[in-house]
């Protein structure tokens, strides 16, 4: 994966994009810190298909989500209530 400074990626965007399409993901740095990655659309689509379902999809699905374990009631220790004078 080739690394591009943000200034170079902006100034030479067509080359940046072509390199991504032909050679795969390209890393962009901002002030020496990794900031983003440009990936070809095929890679992006493959990653999206492999991703776990979204929260919305989970909530709307009819599949079981596992057992909900609830603690027994009445087992909590409580401090006695102090009466005000």
C-alpha positions as CSV (number, residue, x, y, z in Angstrom):
1,X,0.0,0.0,0.0
2,X,1.4,3.3,-1.0
3,X,1.4,6.3,1.3
4,X,0.3,9.8,0.2
5,X,0.6,13.1,2.0
6,X,-2.7,14.8,2.0
7,X,-1.3,17.7,0.0
8,X,-0.1,15.3,-2.7
9,X,-3.3,13.4,-2.8
10,X,-5.3,16.6,-3.3
11,X,-2.9,18.1,-5.9
12,X,-2.6,14.8,-7.9
13,X,-6.1,13.4,-7.2
14,X,-6.4,11.8,-10.7
15,X,-3.1,9.9,-10.3
16,X,-4.1,9.1,-6.7
17,X,-7.4,7.6,-7.8
18,X,-5.8,5.7,-10.8
19,X,-3.2,4.2,-8.5
20,X,-5.9,3.0,-6.2
21,X,-7.9,1.4,-9.0
22,X,-4.9,-0.2,-10.5
23,X,-2.8,-1.1,-7.4
24,X,-5.2,-1.4,-4.5
25,X,-5.7,0.6,-1.3
26,X,-3.8,3.9,-0.9
27,X,-3.0,5.4,2.6
28,X,-3.4,9.1,3.2
29,X,-1.5,10.9,6.0
30,X,-2.1,14.2,7.6
31,X,0.8,15.8,9.3
32,X,2.6,12.4,9.4
33,X,-0.4,10.6,11.0
34,X,-2.4,8.0,9.2
35,X,-5.8,9.6,8.4
36,X,-7.6,7.6,5.7
37,X,-7.5,4.9,3.1
38,X,-8.8,5.1,-0.4
39,X,-9.9,1.6,-1.6
40,X,-11.2,0.4,-5.0
41,X,-15.0,-0.1,-5.1
42,X,-14.7,-3.9,-5.5
43,X,-12.7,-4.0,-2.2
44,X,-15.3,-1.8,-0.5
45,X,-18.2,-3.9,-1.7
46,X,-16.5,-7.1,-0.5
47,X,-15.8,-5.6,2.9
48,X,-19.4,-4.5,3.2
49,X,-20.7,-8.0,2.4
50,X,-18.4,-9.5,5.1
51,X,-19.3,-7.0,7.7
52,X,-21.6,-8.0,10.6
53,X,-25.2,-6.9,10.3
54,X,-26.1,-3.4,11.4
55,X,-28.0,-2.7,14.6
56,X,-31.1,-2.0,12.5
57,X,-30.8,-5.4,10.7
58,X,-30.4,-7.2,14.0
59,X,-33.4,-5.5,15.6
60,X,-35.6,-6.2,12.6
61,X,-34.5,-9.9,12.2
62,X,-36.6,-12.8,13.4
63,X,-33.7,-14.8,14.6
64,X,-33.1,-15.6,18.3
65,X,-30.6,-13.4,20.0
66,X,-29.8,-15.7,22.9
67,X,-31.1,-16.1,26.4
68,X,-31.7,-13.1,28.5
69,X,-30.4,-13.8,32.0
70,X,-32.0,-11.7,34.7
71,X,-30.8,-11.6,38.3
72,X,-33.1,-12.9,41.1
73,X,-35.1,-10.2,42.8
74,X,-34.9,-9.4,46.5
75,X,-31.2,-10.3,47.0
76,X,-29.9,-6.7,47.1
77,X,-28.6,-5.5,50.5
78,X,-30.0,-2.1,51.4
79,X,-29.1,0.4,54.0
80,X,-31.7,1.2,56.6
81,X,-33.5,4.5,56.0
82,X,-32.6,7.1,58.6
83,X,-35.5,9.1,59.9
84,X,-35.1,12.9,59.9
85,X,-35.5,14.7,63.3
